[in-house]
Amino acid sequence: MKQALAKKTIKQRSAWLASMFGCGAFLLMAVKVYHVPVATLASNLLIALLLMALVLAVAAGLGWVVARLKKRRN
């Protein structure tokens, strides 16, 4: 049982590492082949992270409101 779990963990980690190398290769290709400035990639990443944080904050706020409303009814 433990060996099967260990093999599954190793396979998942290997798949994660392969996908990270693939993403890195794609970004390197964008910089080298298409002459995309690294600053543009970094700013786009920052914008995406900020928007993700905003979405998560709104979702957490709505979850809190729903929990408070349910608690009030009981």
Summary of the structure (lengths in Angstrom):
residues: 74
radius of gyration: 20.8
end to end distance: 44.5
largest distance: 61.3
contacts: 142
relative contact order: 0.05
helix: 91%
strand: 0%
